[in-house]
Amino acid sequence: MKAAIRYEYCTPDLLEIGRMSLPRPGNDEILVKVKATTVNRTDCGVLTGKPWAIRLFTGLFKPVRPITGTDFAGIIVDKGDNVAQFEIGDDVYGFFDQGLSSHAEYVAVSTKKAVLKKPENVTFEQAAASLEGSHYAFYFLKDLKLNAGDRILINGGTGAIGNAALQFLKHFNVRVTVTCETEFVEVLKSQGAERVIDYQKEDFTTINEQFDYVFDAVGKSSFEKCKPLLKSKGIYISSELGKNWQNAFLALLSPLMLGKKVKFPLPYTIKRSMKFINELVLNGEFIPLIDRRYKFEDIAEAYHYVLSGQKKGNIVITFD
Ligand SMILES: NC(=O)c1ccc[n+]([C@@H]2O[C@H](COP(=O)([O-])OP(=O)(O)OC[C@H]3O[C@@H](n4cnc5c(N)ncnc54)[C@H](OP(=O)(O)O)[C@@H]3O)[C@@H](O)[C@H]2O)c1
């Protein structure tokens, strides 16, 4: 089968499309013919080994898995003896943030991992694009005591995480203000944002409004800058550690703070986030934003685009 292969942590230029033998499914595994996968920010970490902490999970000195890829949507073509919940021919999708080797024509996946039947109301491309950013969005928002009518500001509504967060918050009837560039203002309004701030025209930290939560989904701002936007007991959440890991330290100190607080949630079991995502997909409440589609052979180009930090939502890789 064709696969995207590298044996060292590297830049996209050194990622090669090569041939690997077809994986044989183990007793608890399914063999999936991949119809669509994505290149996402997690893939960039798995490819480059940066930030260094990711190597604790993907291999300290070199990648444990030569084939890249963390998510997939496809059709089961074979299965192990112990697999009872899936049948050959089922459409499935799944994600694993430490690497799945899914940038390939076929992938063997343990059914103990986060893999579910693909909802019929979405395409393979949409299913593959439903997972990575949404998984993080779920965990960043999960511990907030959200009430209908609460107000939240999301910095970065066109990121994979920010865009999934916008749609999830609509599910909870939370009032969302979001930032993005001019071209996407109408798109985000159509996805349910109450107000969209064009960051090319206005600095969101200077608006004269207050929110229950500020979620910096692109990690480009700080608690200090966003503090005036928060109500007296408001909470700041960021997707990034911030300068000198300040968001993690502020989150640790937050129980001692009387007023405004910082949360820095860590994502864990994907089965839990995927269950939530799957329900929203089934209900038609979440449709992932898809930016560009690349042919599998052009996957290095897709990586370059994702690493540029300019993708809008998700980048899909398709196979003939
Ligand atoms: N803590 C964790 O566990 C964790 C896990 C995964 C990712 N992350 C981090 O979370 C961040 C977001 O990830 P992602 O996958 O959502 O990223 P992404 O999809 O690559 O986000 C890129 C998008 O953000 C927009 N953007 C960039 N700067 C902006 C700004 N100042 N204001 C408004 N929009 C801005 C870009 O739009 P323009 O082109 O218009 O600027 C682009 O559409 C990344 O920094 C990533 O490293 C954290």
The ligand as a Gaussian input file, in Angstrom:
#p B3LYP/6-31G(d) Opt

LIG

0 1
 N       -3.167000      22.495000      24.660000
 C       -3.356000      21.495000      23.808000
 O       -3.548000      20.338000      24.200000
 C       -3.382000      21.781000      22.340000
 C       -3.709000      20.758000      21.451000
 C       -3.771000      21.039000      20.093000
 C       -3.474000      22.324000      19.659000
 N       -3.103000      23.279000      20.545000
 C       -2.780000      24.647000      20.110000
 O       -3.996000      25.304000      19.877000
 C       -3.809000      26.309000      18.899000
 C       -4.927000      26.241000      17.883000
 O       -4.911000      24.980000      17.239000
 P       -5.793000      24.769000      15.933000
 O       -5.583000      23.379000      15.473000
 O       -7.174000      25.259000      16.161000
 O       -5.036000      25.767000      14.969000
 P       -5.251000      26.099000      13.452000
 O       -6.482000      25.449000      12.934000
 O       -3.964000      25.875000      12.742000
 O       -5.507000      27.682000      13.592000
 C       -5.190000      28.520000      12.585000
 C       -6.317000      29.536000      12.456000
 O       -6.222000      30.489000      13.517000
 C       -6.436000      31.778000      12.999000
 N       -5.659000      32.776000      13.738000
 C       -4.342000      32.808000      13.917000
 N       -4.000000      33.887000      14.638000
 C       -5.129000      34.548000      14.918000
 C       -5.441000      35.724000      15.656000
 N       -4.483000      36.456000      16.245000
 N       -6.723000      36.096000      15.748000
 C       -7.704000      35.374000      15.172000
 N       -7.477000      34.261000      14.457000
 C       -6.207000      33.839000      14.349000
 C       -5.914000      31.689000      11.577000
 O       -6.591000      32.636000      10.820000
 P       -5.750000      33.755000      10.013000
 O       -5.034000      33.015000       8.927000
 O       -6.812000      34.667000       9.552000
 O       -4.810000      34.382000      11.000000
 C       -6.273000      30.266000      11.170000
 O       -7.546000      30.193000      10.586000
 C       -2.430000      26.071000      18.306000
 O       -1.567000      27.053000      18.825000
 C       -2.042000      24.702000      18.789000
 O       -0.664000      24.566000      18.980000
 C       -3.081000      23.036000      21.871000

